[in-house]
Amino acid sequence: MSPLDLPAGDSGGLEYTAFEAAKPMYGFSAHAAIVEVNPESGEFKVLRYVTVEDVGRAINPRMVESQVQGGVIQGLSNTVYEQFVYDAEGRQQTTSFLTYRMASAADVPGVEVYHADTPCPLTPLGTRGLGEGVPGPVPAALTNAVVDALAPFGVEITTLPLRPDRIWAAMHGKAASGAGEAPKVA
């Protein structure tokens, strides 16, 4: 590397400090969704998605917010769209991005991210880990919101993805169409 315009005697590079904490430094979060379900079609719309994250002291809050929003969108995609589909002979039918559905920008709601900054006493800067933990709570938040919206129907949803045909079938006490469903695993 030949850095340009550095003061005499300086060389380009990165510096870092490493430490090993005596205990885990997990981040914490709470997720909530408000949805509207169309009982005629089983389709639902996320009206509001809110998450509160505690990553300790956020060194770069905008980066934390972006990471959280991306994780929520990934979790939403997992919950609503993504599914491996097999034919009767066990051949996978969802083998490319043409057949494996994922959320697009048009499919995702705005995500409200709030911070509960509680400095971690185990790290020099009071930070906690964030990483890719954010997608985990999304299926529960979305599914519970749909079930709550459908409380008058006595609906219980125990399988993903949250497809309109499955939601409609649960509301009307019928089994969802077997077409395109992955095998059930006990």
C-alpha positions as CSV (number, residue, x, y, z in Angstrom):
1,M,0.0,0.0,0.0
2,S,1.2,3.5,-0.7
3,P,-1.0,5.9,1.3
4,L,-1.0,9.4,-0.1
5,D,-0.8,12.7,1.8
6,L,0.1,11.2,5.2
7,P,2.3,13.3,7.5
8,A,6.0,12.4,7.4
9,G,6.7,9.3,9.5
10,D,3.1,8.0,9.5
11,S,2.1,4.9,7.7
12,G,-1.4,3.8,6.7
13,G,-3.1,1.1,8.6
14,L,-5.7,0.2,11.2
15,E,-5.3,-0.2,14.9
16,Y,-7.4,-2.4,17.1
17,T,-7.6,-3.4,20.7
18,A,-8.8,-6.9,21.6
19,F,-10.1,-8.2,24.9
20,E,-11.8,-11.3,26.1
21,A,-14.7,-10.8,28.5
22,A,-15.2,-13.1,31.4
23,K,-18.9,-13.5,30.7
24,P,-21.1,-13.3,27.6
25,M,-22.2,-9.9,26.4
26,Y,-25.5,-10.5,24.7
27,G,-27.7,-7.7,23.4
28,F,-31.4,-7.8,24.4
29,S,-34.5,-6.8,22.4
30,A,-38.2,-6.7,22.5
31,H,-40.3,-6.9,19.3
32,A,-43.9,-6.0,18.6
33,A,-46.1,-6.0,15.5
34,I,-49.5,-4.6,14.8
35,V,-51.2,-6.3,11.8
36,E,-54.5,-6.1,9.9
37,V,-55.9,-9.4,8.5
38,N,-58.4,-9.6,5.7
39,P,-60.8,-12.5,6.8
40,E,-62.0,-12.9,3.2
41,S,-58.5,-13.7,1.8
42,G,-56.2,-14.5,4.7
43,E,-53.9,-11.7,3.6
44,F,-52.4,-9.5,6.2
45,K,-50.6,-6.2,6.3
46,V,-48.1,-5.1,8.9
47,L,-49.3,-1.7,10.1
48,R,-46.5,-1.1,12.6
49,Y,-43.4,-3.0,13.6
50,V,-41.5,-1.8,16.7
51,T,-38.3,-3.1,18.3
52,V,-36.4,-1.9,21.3
53,E,-32.8,-3.0,21.4
54,D,-30.3,-2.9,24.2
55,V,-26.8,-3.3,22.8
56,G,-25.1,-1.4,25.7
57,R,-23.4,1.7,24.6
58,A,-24.0,2.1,20.8
59,I,-20.7,3.3,19.3
60,N,-22.5,4.1,16.0
61,P,-26.3,4.3,16.6
62,R,-27.0,4.6,12.9
63,M,-25.1,1.4,12.2
64,V,-27.0,-0.3,15.0
65,E,-30.3,0.9,13.5
66,S,-29.4,-0.3,10.1
67,Q,-28.3,-3.7,11.4
68,V,-31.6,-4.0,13.3
69,Q,-33.7,-3.0,10.4
70,G,-31.9,-5.5,8.1
71,G,-32.4,-8.2,10.7
72,V,-36.1,-7.5,11.0
73,I,-36.5,-7.6,7.3
74,Q,-34.7,-10.9,7.1
75,G,-36.9,-12.3,9.8
76,L,-40.0,-11.0,8.0
77,S,-38.9,-12.7,4.8
78,N,-38.3,-15.9,6.7
79,T,-41.7,-15.7,8.3
80,V,-43.9,-14.8,5.4
81,Y,-42.2,-15.8,2.1
82,E,-39.3,-18.3,2.4
83,Q,-40.0,-22.0,2.0
84,F,-38.3,-25.0,0.5
85,V,-40.8,-26.8,-1.7
86,Y,-40.5,-30.5,-2.9
87,D,-42.4,-32.5,-5.4
88,A,-44.0,-35.9,-4.7
89,E,-40.6,-37.7,-5.5
90,G,-38.7,-35.5,-3.1
91,R,-37.1,-33.2,-5.6
92,Q,-36.6,-29.6,-4.5
93,Q,-38.7,-27.2,-6.6
94,T,-37.3,-24.0,-5.1
95,T,-33.8,-24.2,-6.5
96,S,-33.1,-20.6,-7.6
97,F,-34.1,-17.0,-6.8
98,L,-36.7,-17.3,-9.5
99,T,-38.6,-20.0,-7.5
100,Y,-37.6,-19.3,-4.0
101,R,-39.5,-16.2,-2.8
102,M,-37.9,-13.6,-0.6
103,A,-39.2,-10.2,0.6
104,S,-38.4,-7.3,-1.6
105,A,-38.3,-3.6,-0.7
106,A,-42.0,-3.3,-1.7
107,D,-42.9,-6.1,0.8
108,V,-41.5,-4.7,4.0
109,P,-43.0,-2.1,6.4
110,G,-41.1,0.7,8.1
111,V,-39.3,-0.6,11.2
112,E,-39.3,1.6,14.3
113,V,-36.1,1.1,16.2
114,Y,-35.6,2.4,19.7
115,H,-32.6,2.0,22.0
116,A,-32.4,1.2,25.7
117,D,-28.8,1.9,26.3
118,T,-27.6,0.0,29.4
119,P,-23.8,0.0,29.4
120,C,-22.3,-3.4,29.8
121,P,-20.0,-3.5,32.8
122,L,-17.9,-6.3,31.2
123,T,-16.5,-4.4,28.3
124,P,-14.2,-1.4,28.1
125,L,-16.7,0.7,26.2
126,G,-19.9,-0.6,27.7
127,T,-20.9,-2.3,24.5
128,R,-22.9,-5.6,24.0
129,G,-23.1,-7.9,21.0
130,L,-25.6,-7.4,18.2
131,G,-24.6,-9.5,15.2
132,E,-27.3,-11.4,13.5
133,G,-29.5,-12.1,16.5
134,V,-32.3,-9.7,15.4
135,P,-34.2,-12.0,12.9
136,G,-34.9,-14.5,15.7
137,P,-37.8,-12.7,17.5
138,V,-39.6,-11.7,14.2
139,P,-41.5,-14.9,13.5
140,A,-43.0,-14.9,17.0
141,A,-43.9,-11.2,16.9
142,L,-45.6,-11.5,13.5
143,T,-47.3,-14.8,14.2
144,N,-48.6,-13.7,17.6
145,A,-49.9,-10.4,16.0
146,V,-51.8,-12.4,13.4
147,V,-53.2,-14.8,16.0
148,D,-54.2,-11.9,18.2
149,A,-56.0,-10.2,15.3
150,L,-57.9,-13.4,14.6
151,A,-58.8,-14.0,18.3
152,P,-62.6,-13.9,17.4
153,F,-62.0,-16.9,15.1
154,G,-60.1,-18.9,17.8
155,V,-57.2,-19.4,15.4
156,E,-54.0,-21.0,16.4
157,I,-51.1,-20.9,13.9
158,T,-48.2,-23.3,14.5
159,T,-46.5,-23.5,11.1
160,L,-44.6,-21.1,8.8
161,P,-44.6,-19.4,6.4
162,L,-47.6,-17.2,7.2
163,R,-49.3,-17.6,3.9
164,P,-52.7,-16.2,3.1
165,D,-54.1,-19.7,2.2
166,R,-53.0,-21.1,5.6
167,I,-54.4,-18.2,7.5
168,W,-57.7,-18.4,5.6
169,A,-57.9,-22.2,6.2
170,A,-57.2,-21.7,9.9
171,M,-60.0,-19.1,10.2
172,H,-62.5,-21.4,8.4
173,G,-61.4,-24.7,10.1
174,K,-60.1,-26.3,6.9
175,A,-56.7,-27.8,6.1
176,A,-54.6,-25.6,3.9
177,S,-54.0,-26.7,0.3
178,G,-51.2,-29.3,0.1
179,A,-49.9,-27.8,-3.1
180,G,-46.5,-26.4,-2.7
181,E,-46.2,-27.3,1.0
182,A,-43.1,-28.6,2.4
183,P,-43.3,-32.0,4.3
184,K,-44.3,-31.6,7.9
185,V,-41.6,-32.4,10.4
186,A,-42.5,-33.7,13.8
